[in-house]
């Protein structure tokens, strides 16, 4: 295998960062498409309650995605290490064992859903009016979510084994199919929320099959073989040890969304949950663009940190930060200038538009602070500072947003303002506080960016 890592120390940083960030950005945008398309089609064709029902399912689906990241991130990192040692049989064992873990977790969340579906939906903020929509959607999507974990796991391994563009195109094909099927099932066949569920399930199943085909093809030097499927508990342990960080962050984020949905339901009813669901269709675009840039930064930063090339480390960090701040400013300008038009892409319900527009502004007006925090978290992760990275990542949602969604509404009601706006304003305040903590943690590690 050709060693491409030498360019990390020699190639100009702007060209290098663009080279590695672009495929990651495209992949992140594709991931956002799945959520946005379903909400847009449902909002325009079914109504506000359907959007609210779908919003309730999002944290549940994110928890399932978390299991995909637990296995996918851990197995791809382990595969990269053993491929560096040119140990192909070991890499194939990681491939097979990662699939065994995927099957195991898939069986757990599938059986758990069908046994406790109503209890789960109630916990995540479903009301008597929205639970039917959420249940109908999830009953169809849950088997497809298993294929989602397969897809993300295998696409991570495809990327780790040297086929970054192929991994990207597999996800692109699924996203395009999802859009086509959404239009067919919802607009033309009038299947409602079931149509959105079938579109998601079939598109992710297609991507999962394409991912699996890669590893049975003779053209792939890493393939499924009989020895791949022998359980190795030390491989399970290694995969889970690496993947626990993104897993814990995803689960924590989903738990906070559940709390947020319940507070929104308390102060504003189903329309408030729907408004948050629309707002959280745009939020991931900003976040995922930022994460894509950071994923391009990570291997460059990690290599130069290990090599002691601190001037190149500082350059790639500074450039990634500039790009991400520009992404954040763009998101901020959109929600300040055209929030109603953004809301109208999802619904023609005037009352929901009136609620969503200011909610969008409050939730995303601090986008530059959000991207600042993300960049620092990903930077710390890339230079082997995992605990600082975890604290930075969890600060906004767990440390600050969780208490704020209870405290701020009470404060607002104390001065005669609807507590609902306190819930939305808690997001704004938490973004600033999270960025302030990220800045402090960066200051404590400032020596890393100094020349040596």
C-alpha positions in Angstrom: 0.0 0.0 0.0 1.2 3.5 -0.9 2.0 5.6 2.2 0.1 8.9 1.7 0.7 10.2 5.2 4.0 11.9 4.3 2.1 14.7 2.6 0.7 15.7 6.0 4.2 17.1 6.8 5.0 18.6 3.4 1.9 19.6 1.4 0.6 23.2 1.8 -2.0 23.2 4.6 -4.8 25.0 2.6 -4.7 22.4 -0.2 -4.3 19.6 2.3 -7.2 20.6 4.4 -9.5 21.0 1.4 -8.4 17.6 0.0 -9.4 15.9 3.2 -12.3 18.0 4.3 -14.4 18.0 1.1 -15.4 14.3 1.1 -16.1 14.6 4.8 -18.3 17.7 4.2 -20.2 15.9 1.5 -20.8 12.9 3.7 -22.0 15.0 6.6 -24.4 16.9 4.3 -25.8 13.6 3.0 -26.5 12.5 6.6 -28.5 15.7 7.2 -30.5 15.1 4.0 -32.3 12.1 5.5 -33.7 14.2 8.4 -34.6 17.3 6.3 -36.4 15.5 3.4 -38.8 13.6 5.7 -39.7 16.8 7.6 -40.2 18.9 4.5 -42.4 16.5 2.7 -44.4 15.7 5.8 -44.9 19.3 6.8 -46.1 20.3 3.4 -48.3 17.2 2.8 -49.5 16.0 6.2 -49.3 18.9 8.7 -47.8 20.2 11.9 -48.8 17.1 14.0 -46.8 14.9 11.7 -43.7 17.1 12.1 -44.1 17.0 15.8 -44.5 13.2 15.8 -41.3 13.0 13.7 -39.5 15.4 16.0 -40.3 13.0 18.9 -38.6 10.1 17.1 -35.4 12.0 16.3 -33.7 11.5 19.7 -34.7 7.8 19.6 -33.2 7.4 16.1 -30.1 9.3 17.3 -29.6 6.8 20.1 -29.7 4.0 17.5 -27.2 6.0 15.4 -25.1 6.2 18.6 -24.7 2.4 18.5 -23.7 2.7 14.9 -21.0 5.2 15.9 -20.0 3.0 18.8 -19.1 0.2 16.5 -18.3 2.2 13.3 -15.8 4.6 14.9 -14.2 2.0 17.0 -13.8 -0.6 14.3 -12.5 1.9 11.7 -9.9 3.2 14.1 -8.7 -0.3 14.9 -8.7 -1.2 11.2 -6.5 1.8 10.4 -4.0 0.8 13.0 -3.7 -2.8 11.9 -3.5 -1.9 8.2 -0.6 0.3 9.2 1.0 -2.9 10.4 0.0 -4.6 7.0 -1.9 -7.3 8.9 -4.7 -8.1 6.5 -6.1 -11.2 8.3 -6.4 -9.1 11.5 -8.2 -6.4 9.6 -10.7 -8.9 8.2 -11.3 -10.2 11.8 -12.2 -6.6 12.8 -14.5 -6.4 9.8 -16.4 -9.6 10.8 -16.4 -8.9 14.5 -17.8 -5.4 14.0 -20.7 -7.0 12.1 -21.3 -9.4 15.0 -21.5 -6.4 17.3 -23.9 -4.7 14.9 -26.2 -7.7 14.8 -26.1 -7.9 18.7 -27.0 -4.3 19.2 -29.6 -4.4 16.4 -31.4 -7.3 18.1 -31.5 -5.4 21.4 -32.9 -2.1 20.1 -35.4 -3.9 17.7 -36.8 -6.1 20.4 -36.8 -3.3 22.9 -38.8 -1.1 20.7 -41.5 -3.5 19.9 -41.9 -4.4 23.6 -41.8 -0.8 25.0 -42.7 1.5 22.1 -45.4 3.5 23.8 -43.4 4.0 27.0 -40.4 5.1 25.0 -42.4 7.6 23.0 -44.0 9.0 26.1 -40.5 9.5 27.6 -39.3 11.4 24.6 -42.2 13.9 24.5 -45.0 12.3 22.5 -48.5 13.7 23.3 -51.9 12.0 22.8 -52.2 13.8 19.5 -48.7 12.9 18.1 -48.0 9.4 19.5 -49.9 7.7 16.7 -47.7 9.5 14.0 -44.5 8.7 15.9 -45.5 5.0 16.5 -46.5 4.5 12.8 -43.2 6.0 11.7 -41.0 4.1 14.1 -42.7 0.7 13.6 -41.6 0.8 9.9 -38.3 2.5 10.4 -36.9 0.3 13.3 -35.9 -2.6 11.0 -34.5 -0.1 8.6 -32.5 1.5 11.4 -30.6 -1.8 11.8 -29.5 -1.3 8.1 -28.6 2.2 9.0 -26.1 0.9 11.6 -24.8 -1.6 9.1 -24.3 1.2 6.5 -22.5 3.6 8.8 -20.3 0.8 10.2 -19.3 -0.6 6.8 -18.9 2.9 5.2 -16.5 3.8 8.0 -14.5 0.6 7.3 -14.6 1.2 3.5 -13.1 4.7 4.2 -10.5 3.2 6.6 -9.4 0.6 4.1 -8.6 3.3 1.5 -11.9 3.9 -0.4 -13.0 7.3 0.9 -14.8 8.3 -2.3 -16.6 5.0 -2.7 -17.9 5.3 0.9 -19.1 8.8 0.0 -20.9 7.7 -3.1 -22.7 4.9 -1.3 -24.1 7.4 1.1 -25.0 9.8 -1.8 -26.9 7.0 -3.6 -29.0 6.4 -0.5 -29.7 10.1 0.0 -30.8 10.6 -3.6 -33.0 7.5 -3.4 -34.6 8.8 -0.2 -35.6 12.1 -1.9 -37.1 10.2 -4.8 -39.0 7.8 -2.6 -40.2 10.6 -0.3 -41.8 12.4 -3.4 -43.3 9.1 -4.7 -44.7 7.8 -1.4 -45.9 11.1 0.2 -46.8 13.4 -2.7 -47.9 10.9 -5.3 -49.2 7.8 -3.4 -50.3 9.9 -0.4 -49.0 7.4 2.2 -48.4 10.1 4.8 -45.9 9.5 7.6 -45.7 5.8 6.6 -44.4 6.9 3.2 -41.6 8.9 4.9 -40.7 5.8 7.0 -40.6 3.5 4.0 -38.5 6.0 2.0 -35.9 6.1 4.8 -36.0 2.3 5.4 -35.6 1.4 1.7 -32.9 4.0 1.0 -30.8 2.9 4.0 -31.3 -0.8 3.1 -30.0 0.0 -0.4 -26.9 1.7 1.0 -26.3 -1.2 3.5 -26.4 -3.7 0.7 -24.0 -1.7 -1.5 -21.7 -1.4 1.5 -21.8 -5.2 2.1 -21.2 -5.9 -1.6 -17.9 -4.0 -1.4 -16.6 -6.5 1.2 -17.6 -9.5 -0.8 -16.1 -8.2 -4.0 -12.8 -9.8 -5.2 -11.6 -6.3 -6.0 -11.5 -5.4 -2.3 -8.3 -6.5 -0.5 -10.3 -6.6 2.8 -13.1 -9.1 2.4 -15.5 -11.2 4.5 -13.9 -14.6 4.9 -14.8 -17.5 7.2 -12.2 -16.5 9.8 -13.7 -13.0 9.9 -16.8 -14.3 11.8 -15.0 -16.0 14.7 -15.9 -14.0 17.8 -12.8 -12.4 19.4 -13.6 -10.8 22.7 -10.3 -8.8 22.7 -11.5 -7.3 19.3 -14.9 -6.5 20.8 -13.2 -4.8 23.8 -10.9 -2.7 21.5 -13.7 -1.6 19.3 -15.9 -0.5 22.2 -13.1 1.2 24.1 -12.5 3.6 21.1 -16.1 4.0 20.2 -17.4 4.9 23.7 -16.5 8.6 23.3 -18.8 9.4 20.3 -21.4 7.0 21.7 -21.6 8.7 25.0 -21.9 12.2 23.3 -24.7 11.0 21.0 -26.6 9.4 23.9 -26.2 12.4 26.1 -27.4 14.7 23.2 -30.5 12.5 22.7 -31.3 12.5 26.4 -31.2 16.3 26.4 -33.4 16.5 23.3 -36.0 14.4 25.2 -35.9 16.8 28.1 -36.2 19.7 25.8 -39.2 18.2 24.0 -41.0 17.6 27.3 -40.4 21.2 28.3 -41.6 22.5 24.9 -44.7 20.3 25.2 -45.3 21.7 28.7 -45.0 25.4 27.8 -46.1 25.4 24.1 -47.8 22.2 23.2 -47.3 20.1 20.0 -46.7 23.2 17.8 -43.7 24.1 20.0 -42.3 20.5 19.5 -42.9 20.8 15.8 -41.2 24.2 15.6 -38.2 22.7 17.4 -38.2 19.9 14.9 -38.1 22.3 12.0 -35.3 24.3 13.7 -33.3 21.2 14.3 -33.5 20.5 10.6 -31.3 23.5 9.9 -29.1 23.2 13.0 -27.5 19.9 11.8 -26.6 21.5 8.5 -24.4 24.1 10.3 -23.1 21.4 12.7 -22.4 18.8 10.1 -20.6 21.3 7.8 -18.4 22.2 10.8 -17.8 18.5 11.7 -16.9 17.8 8.0 -14.2 20.5 8.1 -13.0 19.1 11.4 -12.8 15.6 10.1 -10.5 17.0 7.4 -8.4 18.7 10.1 -8.0 15.7 12.4 -5.5 13.5 10.5 -3.4 16.5 9.6 -3.4 17.9 13.1 -2.8 14.5 14.7 0.2 13.7 12.4 1.8 17.1 12.8 1.3 17.0 16.6 3.0 13.6 16.8 5.8 14.9 14.5 6.4 17.9 16.7 5.6 20.3 13.7 3.7 22.8 15.9 3.8 25.6 13.3 1.8 23.3 10.9 -0.4 22.2 13.7 -1.2 25.9 14.5 -1.8 26.6 10.8 -4.3 23.8 10.2 -6.1 24.6 13.5 -6.3 28.3 12.6 -7.5 27.7 9.0 -10.2 25.1 10.2 -11.4 27.6 12.8 -11.7 30.4 10.2 -13.7 28.2 7.8 -16.0 27.0 10.6 -16.5 30.6 11.9 -17.6 31.5 8.4 -20.0 28.6 8.4 -21.4 29.8 11.7 -21.8 33.4 10.5 -23.6 32.2 7.4 -26.1 30.2 9.6 -26.5 33.2 11.9 -27.3 35.5 9.0 -29.9 33.2 7.5 -31.9 32.9 10.7 -31.6 36.7 11.3 -32.8 37.7 7.8 -35.1 35.0 6.4 -36.3 32.8 9.2 -39.9 32.8 7.9 -38.9 31.6 4.5 -36.9 28.8 6.1 -39.9 27.8 8.1 -42.2 28.0 5.0 -40.1 25.3 3.4 -41.5 22.8 5.9 -45.1 24.0 6.5 -47.9 26.3 5.2 -49.5 26.4 8.7 -49.4 30.1 9.5 -49.5 29.6 13.3 -46.6 27.1 13.1 -44.6 29.5 10.8 -45.2 32.4 13.3 -43.8 30.2 16.1 -41.0 28.6 14.2 -39.4 31.8 12.8 -38.4 33.3 16.1 -37.6 29.9 17.5 -35.1 29.4 14.6 -33.5 32.7 15.4 -33.1 31.9 19.1 -31.8 28.4 18.6 -29.3 29.2 15.8 -28.3 32.9 16.2 -25.2 31.8 18.1 -24.0 29.5 15.3 -20.5 31.0 15.3 -20.2 30.1 19.0 -21.4 26.6 18.2 -18.8 26.1 15.4 -16.1 27.5 17.7 -16.9 24.9 20.3 -17.1 22.1 17.7 -13.7 23.0 16.3 -12.0 23.0 19.7 -13.6 19.7 20.7 -12.5 18.0 17.5 -9.0 19.5 17.7 -8.5 18.2 21.3 -9.7 14.8 20.1 -7.2 14.8 17.2 -4.2 15.6 19.5 -5.0 12.8 22.0 -6.8 14.9 24.6 -10.0 12.8 24.8 -11.2 14.0 28.2 -10.9 17.7 27.3 -12.7 16.9 24.0 -15.5 15.1 25.8 -16.0 18.0 28.3 -16.0 20.5 25.5 -18.5 18.5 23.4 -20.9 17.8 26.3 -20.6 21.3 27.9 -23.3 23.0 25.8 -26.0 20.3 26.1 -25.3 18.5 29.3 -23.5 21.0 31.6 -25.4 24.1 30.5 -28.6 23.4 28.5 -30.0 20.7 30.8 -30.4 23.0 33.8 -31.1 26.1 31.7 -34.3 24.7 30.1 -35.7 24.5 33.6 -34.3 27.7 35.1 -34.8 30.2 32.2 -38.5 29.6 31.6 -39.2 30.2 35.3 -37.2 33.5 35.1 -39.1 34.6 32.0 -42.4 33.9 33.7 -41.3 35.9 36.7 -41.0 39.0 34.4 -44.2 38.3 32.5 -42.8 36.6 29.4 -44.2 33.2 28.2 -42.0 30.4 29.6 -41.9 28.9 26.1 -39.5 31.6 25.0 -37.4 30.9 28.0 -37.0 27.3 26.8 -35.8 28.5 23.3 -33.6 31.2 24.9 -31.9 28.6 27.1 -30.4 27.2 23.8 -29.0 30.7 23.0 -27.5 31.1 26.5 -26.0 27.6 26.5 -24.2 28.2 23.2 -22.4 31.2 24.7 -21.5 29.4 27.9 -20.3 26.4 26.0 -18.1 28.5 23.8 -16.7 30.3 26.9 -15.7 27.0 28.5 -14.1 25.9 25.2 -12.1 29.1 25.0 -10.9 28.6 28.6 -9.9 25.0 27.9 -8.1 26.1 24.8 -6.2 28.7 26.8 -5.0 26.1 29.3 -3.6 24.1 26.4 -2.2 27.1 24.5 1.4 25.9 24.7 0.5 23.1 22.2 0.0 25.7 19.4 3.3 27.5 20.1 6.4 27.0 18.0 9.0 24.6 19.4 
